[in-house]
Amino acid sequence: MVRIFKYAEEQGEKKGERKLFKTLVKGNFEGCDDKIMELIDQAEISKIEELSERISKIKDLKELEEALKH
C-alpha cells in the first residue's frame, strides 16, 4: 500500500514539473505550438529538469525542439 502512495506522489510531482516547464516555454517563446507541448509530455523528467536549468540560454523553438528530441 505504501508503494502505491509513493508511486502516486511521484507521478504527481512529474506532472507538476511538466506543467511548470510548459509555463516557462510559453513565457519565453512566442508561437509555441502543440508539437512542442507533445514533445514535453513525451520527454523524460531528467530531460525536462536539464532544459529547465538552461531555458534562458535556448535561442528559439527550433533549438528547444531539437533538445527535446535528443
PyMOL Python script that loads the backbone (N, CA, C, O; Angstrom):
from pymol import cmd

cmd.read_pdbstr("""\
ATOM      1  N   MET A   1       0.823  -1.191   0.000  1.00  0.00           N
ATOM      2  CA  MET A   1       0.000   0.000   0.000  1.00  0.00           C
ATOM      3  C   MET A   1       0.872   1.262   0.000  1.00  0.00           C
ATOM      4  O   MET A   1       0.558   2.247  -0.669  1.00  0.00           O
ATOM      5  N   VAL A   2       1.949   1.216   0.746  1.00  0.00           N
ATOM      6  CA  VAL A   2       2.856   2.366   0.793  1.00  0.00           C
ATOM      7  C   VAL A   2       3.450   2.626  -0.577  1.00  0.00           C
ATOM      8  O   VAL A   2       3.626   3.779  -0.970  1.00  0.00           O
ATOM      9  N   ARG A   3       3.761   1.562  -1.311  1.00  0.00           N
ATOM     10  CA  ARG A   3       4.321   1.730  -2.658  1.00  0.00           C
ATOM     11  C   ARG A   3       3.333   2.409  -3.592  1.00  0.00           C
ATOM     12  O   ARG A   3       3.729   3.188  -4.459  1.00  0.00           O
ATOM     13  N   ILE A   4       2.070   2.121  -3.423  1.00  0.00           N
ATOM     14  CA  ILE A   4       1.041   2.752  -4.264  1.00  0.00           C
ATOM     15  C   ILE A   4       1.006   4.249  -4.008  1.00  0.00           C
ATOM     16  O   ILE A   4       0.939   5.044  -4.945  1.00  0.00           O
ATOM     17  N   PHE A   5       1.052   4.636  -2.732  1.00  0.00           N
ATOM     18  CA  PHE A   5       1.041   6.062  -2.396  1.00  0.00           C
ATOM     19  C   PHE A   5       2.308   6.751  -2.896  1.00  0.00           C
ATOM     20  O   PHE A   5       2.251   7.871  -3.404  1.00  0.00           O
ATOM     21  N   LYS A   6       3.446   6.083  -2.751  1.00  0.00           N
ATOM     22  CA  LYS A   6       4.712   6.657  -3.213  1.00  0.00           C
ATOM     23  C   LYS A   6       4.686   6.844  -4.739  1.00  0.00           C
ATOM     24  O   LYS A   6       5.133   7.870  -5.251  1.00  0.00           O
ATOM     25  N   TYR A   7       4.158   5.842  -5.456  1.00  0.00           N
ATOM     26  CA  TYR A   7       4.041   5.935  -6.912  1.00  0.00           C
ATOM     27  C   TYR A   7       3.136   7.097  -7.306  1.00  0.00           C
ATOM     28  O   TYR A   7       3.471   7.868  -8.206  1.00  0.00           O
ATOM     29  N   ALA A   8       2.005   7.226  -6.645  1.00  0.00           N
ATOM     30  CA  ALA A   8       1.063   8.312  -6.948  1.00  0.00           C
ATOM     31  C   ALA A   8       1.709   9.666  -6.682  1.00  0.00           C
ATOM     32  O   ALA A   8       1.516  10.611  -7.447  1.00  0.00           O
ATOM     33  N   GLU A   9       2.462   9.759  -5.616  1.00  0.00           N
ATOM     34  CA  GLU A   9       3.149  11.009  -5.288  1.00  0.00           C
ATOM     35  C   GLU A   9       4.182  11.351  -6.356  1.00  0.00           C
ATOM     36  O   GLU A   9       4.269  12.502  -6.783  1.00  0.00           O
ATOM     37  N   GLU A  10       4.963  10.370  -6.791  1.00  0.00           N
ATOM     38  CA  GLU A  10       5.962  10.596  -7.833  1.00  0.00           C
ATOM     39  C   GLU A  10       5.315  11.049  -9.132  1.00  0.00           C
ATOM     40  O   GLU A  10       5.819  11.953  -9.797  1.00  0.00           O
ATOM     41  N   GLN A  11       4.206  10.428  -9.495  1.00  0.00           N
ATOM     42  CA  GLN A  11       3.512  10.800 -10.729  1.00  0.00           C
ATOM     43  C   GLN A  11       2.997  12.233 -10.646  1.00  0.00           C
ATOM     44  O   GLN A  11       3.050  12.972 -11.628  1.00  0.00           O
ATOM     45  N   GLY A  12       2.503  12.623  -9.480  1.00  0.00           N
ATOM     46  CA  GLY A  12       2.036  14.000  -9.283  1.00  0.00           C
ATOM     47  C   GLY A  12       3.164  14.999  -9.419  1.00  0.00           C
ATOM     48  O   GLY A  12       2.985  16.069 -10.001  1.00  0.00           O
ATOM     49  N   GLU A  13       4.340  14.652  -8.879  1.00  0.00           N
ATOM     50  CA  GLU A  13       5.499  15.542  -8.990  1.00  0.00           C
ATOM     51  C   GLU A  13       5.929  15.680 -10.447  1.00  0.00           C
ATOM     52  O   GLU A  13       6.249  16.779 -10.898  1.00  0.00           O
ATOM     53  N   LYS A  14       5.939  14.588 -11.172  1.00  0.00           N
ATOM     54  CA  LYS A  14       6.323  14.631 -12.585  1.00  0.00           C
ATOM     55  C   LYS A  14       5.359  15.496 -13.383  1.00  0.00           C
ATOM     56  O   LYS A  14       5.775  16.279 -14.237  1.00  0.00           O
ATOM     57  N   LYS A  15       4.081  15.351 -13.105  1.00  0.00           N
ATOM     58  CA  LYS A  15       3.072  16.152 -13.799  1.00  0.00           C
ATOM     59  C   LYS A  15       3.280  17.633 -13.503  1.00  0.00           C
ATOM     60  O   LYS A  15       3.140  18.478 -14.387  1.00  0.00           O
ATOM     61  N   GLY A  16       3.616  17.939 -12.253  1.00  0.00           N
ATOM     62  CA  GLY A  16       3.864  19.328 -11.860  1.00  0.00           C
ATOM     63  C   GLY A  16       5.088  19.907 -12.545  1.00  0.00           C
ATOM     64  O   GLY A  16       5.085  21.067 -12.956  1.00  0.00           O
ATOM     65  N   GLU A  17       6.140  19.100 -12.670  1.00  0.00           N
ATOM     66  CA  GLU A  17       7.351  19.560 -13.349  1.00  0.00           C
ATOM     67  C   GLU A  17       7.080  19.851 -14.814  1.00  0.00           C
ATOM     68  O   GLU A  17       7.549  20.854 -15.351  1.00  0.00           O
ATOM     69  N   ARG A  18       6.327  18.980 -15.458  1.00  0.00           N
ATOM     70  CA  ARG A  18       5.987  19.202 -16.863  1.00  0.00           C
ATOM     71  C   ARG A  18       5.150  20.473 -17.028  1.00  0.00           C
ATOM     72  O   ARG A  18       5.379  21.261 -17.945  1.00  0.00           O
ATOM     73  N   LYS A  19       4.189  20.660 -16.140  1.00  0.00           N
ATOM     74  CA  LYS A  19       3.325  21.838 -16.215  1.00  0.00           C
ATOM     75  C   LYS A  19       4.150  23.111 -16.034  1.00  0.00           C
ATOM     76  O   LYS A  19       3.956  24.082 -16.766  1.00  0.00           O
ATOM     77  N   LEU A  20       5.050  23.115 -15.082  1.00  0.00           N
ATOM     78  CA  LEU A  20       5.898  24.280 -14.848  1.00  0.00           C
ATOM     79  C   LEU A  20       6.789  24.552 -16.059  1.00  0.00           C
ATOM     80  O   LEU A  20       6.959  25.702 -16.463  1.00  0.00           O
ATOM     81  N   PHE A  21       7.356  23.493 -16.636  1.00  0.00           N
ATOM     82  CA  PHE A  21       8.213  23.678 -17.806  1.00  0.00           C
ATOM     83  C   PHE A  21       7.424  24.231 -18.984  1.00  0.00           C
ATOM     84  O   PHE A  21       7.915  25.091 -19.716  1.00  0.00           O
ATOM     85  N   LYS A  22       6.216  23.746 -19.167  1.00  0.00           N
ATOM     86  CA  LYS A  22       5.362  24.276 -20.242  1.00  0.00           C
ATOM     87  C   LYS A  22       5.102  25.764 -20.040  1.00  0.00           C
ATOM     88  O   LYS A  22       5.104  26.537 -20.997  1.00  0.00           O
ATOM     89  N   THR A  23       4.880  26.158 -18.796  1.00  0.00           N
ATOM     90  CA  THR A  23       4.666  27.572 -18.491  1.00  0.00           C
ATOM     91  C   THR A  23       5.905  28.387 -18.827  1.00  0.00           C
ATOM     92  O   THR A  23       5.802  29.478 -19.389  1.00  0.00           O
ATOM     93  N   LEU A  24       7.083  27.858 -18.483  1.00  0.00           N
ATOM     94  CA  LEU A  24       8.342  28.542 -18.811  1.00  0.00           C
ATOM     95  C   LEU A  24       8.507  28.693 -20.317  1.00  0.00           C
ATOM     96  O   LEU A  24       8.899  29.756 -20.799  1.00  0.00           O
ATOM     97  N   VAL A  25       8.215  27.649 -21.048  1.00  0.00           N
ATOM     98  CA  VAL A  25       8.357  27.678 -22.503  1.00  0.00           C
ATOM     99  C   VAL A  25       7.397  28.698 -23.111  1.00  0.00           C
ATOM    100  O   VAL A  25       7.795  29.500 -23.956  1.00  0.00           O
ATOM    101  N   LYS A  26       6.148  28.669 -22.688  1.00  0.00           N
ATOM    102  CA  LYS A  26       5.163  29.618 -23.216  1.00  0.00           C
ATOM    103  C   LYS A  26       5.555  31.062 -22.906  1.00  0.00           C
ATOM    104  O   LYS A  26       5.317  31.959 -23.714  1.00  0.00           O
ATOM    105  N   GLY A  27       6.156  31.285 -21.736  1.00  0.00           N
ATOM    106  CA  GLY A  27       6.560  32.630 -21.358  1.00  0.00           C
ATOM    107  C   GLY A  27       7.790  33.125 -22.079  1.00  0.00           C
ATOM    108  O   GLY A  27       7.979  34.332 -22.236  1.00  0.00           O
ATOM    109  N   ASN A  28       8.639  32.195 -22.524  1.00  0.00           N
ATOM    110  CA  ASN A  28       9.892  32.574 -23.168  1.00  0.00           C
ATOM    111  C   ASN A  28       9.854  32.559 -24.692  1.00  0.00           C
ATOM    112  O   ASN A  28      10.700  33.176 -25.338  1.00  0.00           O
ATOM    113  N   PHE A  29       8.885  31.861 -25.269  1.00  0.00           N
ATOM    114  CA  PHE A  29       8.847  31.714 -26.724  1.00  0.00           C
ATOM    115  C   PHE A  29       7.445  31.978 -27.248  1.00  0.00           C
ATOM    116  O   PHE A  29       6.489  31.300 -26.869  1.00  0.00           O
ATOM    117  N   GLU A  30       7.335  32.959 -28.115  1.00  0.00           N
ATOM    118  CA  GLU A  30       6.048  33.225 -28.759  1.00  0.00           C
ATOM    119  C   GLU A  30       5.809  32.179 -29.843  1.00  0.00           C
ATOM    120  O   GLU A  30       6.754  31.669 -30.445  1.00  0.00           O
ATOM    121  N   GLY A  31       4.558  31.871 -30.079  1.00  0.00           N
ATOM    122  CA  GLY A  31       4.212  30.950 -31.144  1.00  0.00           C
ATOM    123  C   GLY A  31       4.447  29.494 -30.801  1.00  0.00           C
ATOM    124  O   GLY A  31       4.567  28.654 -31.693  1.00  0.00           O
ATOM    125  N   CYS A  32       4.515  29.191 -29.526  1.00  0.00           N
ATOM    126  CA  CYS A  32       4.712  27.812 -29.089  1.00  0.00           C
ATOM    127  C   CYS A  32       3.512  26.979 -29.526  1.00  0.00           C
ATOM    128  O   CYS A  32       2.368  27.347 -29.261  1.00  0.00           O
ATOM    129  N   ASP A  33       3.773  25.857 -30.198  1.00  0.00           N
ATOM    130  CA  ASP A  33       2.672  25.067 -30.750  1.00  0.00           C
ATOM    131  C   ASP A  33       2.477  23.737 -30.016  1.00  0.00           C
ATOM    132  O   ASP A  33       3.215  23.399 -29.090  1.00  0.00           O
ATOM    133  N   ASP A  34       1.472  23.007 -30.456  1.00  0.00           N
ATOM    134  CA  ASP A  34       1.130  21.727 -29.827  1.00  0.00           C
ATOM    135  C   ASP A  34       2.245  20.701 -29.980  1.00  0.00           C
ATOM    136  O   ASP A  34       2.401  19.821 -29.133  1.00  0.00           O
ATOM    137  N   LYS A  35       3.012  20.805 -31.042  1.00  0.00           N
ATOM    138  CA  LYS A  35       4.106  19.858 -31.276  1.00  0.00           C
ATOM    139  C   LYS A  35       5.123  19.914 -30.137  1.00  0.00           C
ATOM    140  O   LYS A  35       5.584  18.880 -29.652  1.00  0.00           O
ATOM    141  N   ILE A  36       5.462  21.122 -29.722  1.00  0.00           N
ATOM    142  CA  ILE A  36       6.410  21.301 -28.616  1.00  0.00           C
ATOM    143  C   ILE A  36       5.803  20.746 -27.322  1.00  0.00           C
ATOM    144  O   ILE A  36       6.489  20.080 -26.546  1.00  0.00           O
ATOM    145  N   MET A  37       4.527  21.023 -27.097  1.00  0.00           N
ATOM    146  CA  MET A  37       3.861  20.529 -25.884  1.00  0.00           C
ATOM    147  C   MET A  37       3.837  19.001 -25.850  1.00  0.00           C
ATOM    148  O   MET A  37       3.998  18.401 -24.787  1.00  0.00           O
ATOM    149  N   GLU A  38       3.639  18.379 -26.994  1.00  0.00           N
ATOM    150  CA  GLU A  38       3.654  16.914 -27.078  1.00  0.00           C
ATOM    151  C   GLU A  38       5.047  16.371 -26.784  1.00  0.00           C
ATOM    152  O   GLU A  38       5.191  15.358 -26.100  1.00  0.00           O
ATOM    153  N   LEU A  39       6.068  17.041 -27.298  1.00  0.00           N
ATOM    154  CA  LEU A  39       7.444  16.614 -27.025  1.00  0.00           C
ATOM    155  C   LEU A  39       7.753  16.716 -25.536  1.00  0.00           C
ATOM    156  O   LEU A  39       8.440  15.859 -24.981  1.00  0.00           O
ATOM    157  N   ILE A  40       7.252  17.753 -24.899  1.00  0.00           N
ATOM    158  CA  ILE A  40       7.451  17.907 -23.450  1.00  0.00           C
ATOM    159  C   ILE A  40       6.761  16.771 -22.718  1.00  0.00           C
ATOM    160  O   ILE A  40       7.327  16.205 -21.783  1.00  0.00           O
ATOM    161  N   ASP A  41       5.548  16.430 -23.127  1.00  0.00           N
ATOM    162  CA  ASP A  41       4.815  15.335 -22.489  1.00  0.00           C
ATOM    163  C   ASP A  41       5.531  13.997 -22.644  1.00  0.00           C
ATOM    164  O   ASP A  41       5.425  13.133 -21.774  1.00  0.00           O
ATOM    165  N   GLN A  42       6.249  13.823 -23.733  1.00  0.00           N
ATOM    166  CA  GLN A  42       6.921  12.559 -24.006  1.00  0.00           C
ATOM    167  C   GLN A  42       8.333  12.484 -23.418  1.00  0.00           C
ATOM    168  O   GLN A  42       8.889  11.396 -23.275  1.00  0.00           O
ATOM    169  N   ALA A  43       8.904  13.629 -23.082  1.00  0.00           N
ATOM    170  CA  ALA A  43      10.294  13.663 -22.618  1.00  0.00           C
ATOM    171  C   ALA A  43      10.438  13.075 -21.219  1.00  0.00           C
ATOM    172  O   ALA A  43       9.524  13.138 -20.397  1.00  0.00           O
ATOM    173  N   GLU A  44      11.604  12.509 -20.977  1.00  0.00           N
ATOM    174  CA  GLU A  44      11.939  12.017 -19.643  1.00  0.00           C
ATOM    175  C   GLU A  44      12.032  13.216 -18.690  1.00  0.00           C
ATOM    176  O   GLU A  44      12.394  14.323 -19.089  1.00  0.00           O
ATOM    177  N   ILE A  45      11.699  12.964 -17.436  1.00  0.00           N
ATOM    178  CA  ILE A  45      11.757  14.035 -16.431  1.00  0.00           C
ATOM    179  C   ILE A  45      13.177  14.576 -16.301  1.00  0.00           C
ATOM    180  O   ILE A  45      13.356  15.774 -16.083  1.00  0.00           O
ATOM    181  N   SER A  46      14.174  13.734 -16.428  1.00  0.00           N
ATOM    182  CA  SER A  46      15.559  14.203 -16.336  1.00  0.00           C
ATOM    183  C   SER A  46      15.866  15.221 -17.438  1.00  0.00           C
ATOM    184  O   SER A  46      16.606  16.178 -17.212  1.00  0.00           O
ATOM    185  N   LYS A  47      15.299  15.014 -18.623  1.00  0.00           N
ATOM    186  CA  LYS A  47      15.492  15.957 -19.737  1.00  0.00           C
ATOM    187  C   LYS A  47      14.783  17.274 -19.430  1.00  0.00           C
ATOM    188  O   LYS A  47      15.326  18.347 -19.691  1.00  0.00           O
ATOM    189  N   ILE A  48      13.572  17.195 -18.877  1.00  0.00           N
ATOM    190  CA  ILE A  48      12.817  18.397 -18.503  1.00  0.00           C
ATOM    191  C   ILE A  48      13.605  19.201 -17.473  1.00  0.00           C
ATOM    192  O   ILE A  48      13.707  20.424 -17.577  1.00  0.00           O
ATOM    193  N   GLU A  49      14.160  18.513 -16.480  1.00  0.00           N
ATOM    194  CA  GLU A  49      14.946  19.193 -15.443  1.00  0.00           C
ATOM    195  C   GLU A  49      16.176  19.857 -16.042  1.00  0.00           C
ATOM    196  O   GLU A  49      16.496  20.996 -15.699  1.00  0.00           O
ATOM    197  N   GLU A  50      16.872  19.152 -16.938  1.00  0.00           N
ATOM    198  CA  GLU A  50      18.061  19.706 -17.584  1.00  0.00           C
ATOM    199  C   GLU A  50      17.715  20.963 -18.382  1.00  0.00           C
ATOM    200  O   GLU A  50      18.396  21.982 -18.272  1.00  0.00           O
ATOM    201  N   LEU A  51      16.657  20.884 -19.183  1.00  0.00           N
ATOM    202  CA  LEU A  51      16.276  22.026 -20.012  1.00  0.00           C
ATOM    203  C   LEU A  51      15.733  23.177 -19.178  1.00  0.00           C
ATOM    204  O   LEU A  51      15.891  24.337 -19.560  1.00  0.00           O
ATOM    205  N   SER A  52      15.103  22.888 -18.060  1.00  0.00           N
ATOM    206  CA  SER A  52      14.606  23.947 -17.176  1.00  0.00           C
ATOM    207  C   SER A  52      15.752  24.806 -16.662  1.00  0.00           C
ATOM    208  O   SER A  52      15.621  26.022 -16.518  1.00  0.00           O
ATOM    209  N   GLU A  53      16.875  24.155 -16.390  1.00  0.00           N
ATOM    210  CA  GLU A  53      18.042  24.873 -15.876  1.00  0.00           C
ATOM    211  C   GLU A  53      18.673  25.784 -16.922  1.00  0.00           C
ATOM    212  O   GLU A  53      19.300  26.787 -16.582  1.00  0.00           O
ATOM    213  N   ARG A  54      18.508  25.434 -18.183  1.00  0.00           N
ATOM    214  CA  ARG A  54      19.152  26.248 -19.233  1.00  0.00           C
ATOM    215  C   ARG A  54      18.166  26.890 -20.209  1.00  0.00           C
ATOM    216  O   ARG A  54      18.536  27.235 -21.331  1.00  0.00           O
ATOM    217  N   ILE A  55      16.926  27.049 -19.785  1.00  0.00           N
ATOM    218  CA  ILE A  55      15.888  27.604 -20.661  1.00  0.00           C
ATOM    219  C   ILE A  55      16.266  29.006 -21.158  1.00  0.00           C
ATOM    220  O   ILE A  55      15.953  29.362 -22.294  1.00  0.00           O
ATOM    221  N   SER A  56      16.925  29.792 -20.325  1.00  0.00           N
ATOM    222  CA  SER A  56      17.268  31.158 -20.732  1.00  0.00           C
ATOM    223  C   SER A  56      18.363  31.194 -21.795  1.00  0.00           C
ATOM    224  O   SER A  56      18.561  32.220 -22.446  1.00  0.00           O
ATOM    225  N   LYS A  57      19.071  30.087 -21.975  1.00  0.00           N
ATOM    226  CA  LYS A  57      20.142  30.037 -22.974  1.00  0.00           C
ATOM    227  C   LYS A  57      19.669  29.466 -24.313  1.00  0.00           C
ATOM    228  O   LYS A  57      20.396  29.524 -25.304  1.00  0.00           O
ATOM    229  N   ILE A  58      18.467  28.923 -24.342  1.00  0.00           N
ATOM    230  CA  ILE A  58      17.923  28.372 -25.578  1.00  0.00           C
ATOM    231  C   ILE A  58      17.405  29.526 -26.424  1.00  0.00           C
ATOM    232  O   ILE A  58      16.598  30.331 -25.959  1.00  0.00           O
ATOM    233  N   LYS A  59      17.869  29.605 -27.667  1.00  0.00           N
ATOM    234  CA  LYS A  59      17.607  30.768 -28.515  1.00  0.00           C
ATOM    235  C   LYS A  59      16.205  30.809 -29.123  1.00  0.00           C
ATOM    236  O   LYS A  59      15.594  31.874 -29.203  1.00  0.00           O
ATOM    237  N   ASP A  60      15.696  29.653 -29.550  1.00  0.00           N
ATOM    238  CA  ASP A  60      14.410  29.644 -30.246  1.00  0.00           C
ATOM    239  C   ASP A  60      13.731  28.283 -30.119  1.00  0.00           C
ATOM    240  O   ASP A  60      14.290  27.338 -29.562  1.00  0.00           O
ATOM    241  N   LEU A  61      12.523  28.212 -30.644  1.00  0.00           N
ATOM    242  CA  LEU A  61      11.743  26.977 -30.552  1.00  0.00           C
ATOM    243  C   LEU A  61      12.399  25.825 -31.311  1.00  0.00           C
ATOM    244  O   LEU A  61      12.276  24.670 -30.903  1.00  0.00           O
ATOM    245  N   LYS A  62      13.073  26.113 -32.376  1.00  0.00           N
ATOM    246  CA  LYS A  62      13.763  25.076 -33.153  1.00  0.00           C
ATOM    247  C   LYS A  62      14.836  24.404 -32.291  1.00  0.00           C
ATOM    248  O   LYS A  62      14.957  23.179 -32.281  1.00  0.00           O
ATOM    249  N   GLU A  63      15.598  25.204 -31.583  1.00  0.00           N
ATOM    250  CA  GLU A  63      16.637  24.668 -30.704  1.00  0.00           C
ATOM    251  C   GLU A  63      16.014  23.851 -29.571  1.00  0.00           C
ATOM    252  O   GLU A  63      16.527  22.792 -29.209  1.00  0.00           O
ATOM    253  N   LEU A  64      14.921  24.341 -29.021  1.00  0.00           N
ATOM    254  CA  LEU A  64      14.224  23.621 -27.964  1.00  0.00           C
ATOM    255  C   LEU A  64      13.693  22.289 -28.480  1.00  0.00           C
ATOM    256  O   LEU A  64      13.807  21.265 -27.807  1.00  0.00           O
ATOM    257  N   GLU A  65      13.122  22.309 -29.658  1.00  0.00           N
ATOM    258  CA  GLU A  65      12.585  21.083 -30.261  1.00  0.00           C
ATOM    259  C   GLU A  65      13.689  20.048 -30.448  1.00  0.00           C
ATOM    260  O   GLU A  65      13.495  18.872 -30.143  1.00  0.00           O
ATOM    261  N   GLU A  66      14.832  20.473 -30.941  1.00  0.00           N
ATOM    262  CA  GLU A  66      15.959  19.558 -31.131  1.00  0.00           C
ATOM    263  C   GLU A  66      16.437  18.995 -29.793  1.00  0.00           C
ATOM    264  O   GLU A  66      16.739  17.806 -29.690  1.00  0.00           O
ATOM    265  N   ALA A  67      16.505  19.833 -28.790  1.00  0.00           N
ATOM    266  CA  ALA A  67      16.933  19.381 -27.459  1.00  0.00           C
ATOM    267  C   ALA A  67      15.958  18.359 -26.869  1.00  0.00           C
ATOM    268  O   ALA A  67      16.381  17.405 -26.216  1.00  0.00           O
ATOM    269  N   LEU A  68      14.673  18.552 -27.092  1.00  0.00           N
ATOM    270  CA  LEU A  68      13.673  17.619 -26.577  1.00  0.00           C
ATOM    271  C   LEU A  68      13.728  16.280 -27.305  1.00  0.00           C
ATOM    272  O   LEU A  68      13.405  15.248 -26.717  1.00  0.00           O
ATOM    273  N   LYS A  69      14.124  16.278 -28.554  1.00  0.00           N
ATOM    274  CA  LYS A  69      14.183  15.051 -29.339  1.00  0.00           C
ATOM    275  C   LYS A  69      15.394  14.189 -28.976  1.00  0.00           C
ATOM    276  O   LYS A  69      15.387  12.983 -29.220  1.00  0.00           O
ATOM    277  N   HIS A  70      16.422  14.791 -28.402  1.00  0.00           N
ATOM    278  CA  HIS A  70      17.650  14.033 -28.081  1.00  0.00           C
ATOM    279  C   HIS A  70      17.730  13.701 -26.631  1.00  0.00           C
ATOM    280  O   HIS A  70      18.693  13.071 -26.195  1.00  0.00           O
TER     281      HIS A  70
END
""", "prot")
cmd.dss("prot")
cmd.show_as("cartoon", "prot")
cmd.util.cbc("prot")
cmd.orient("prot")
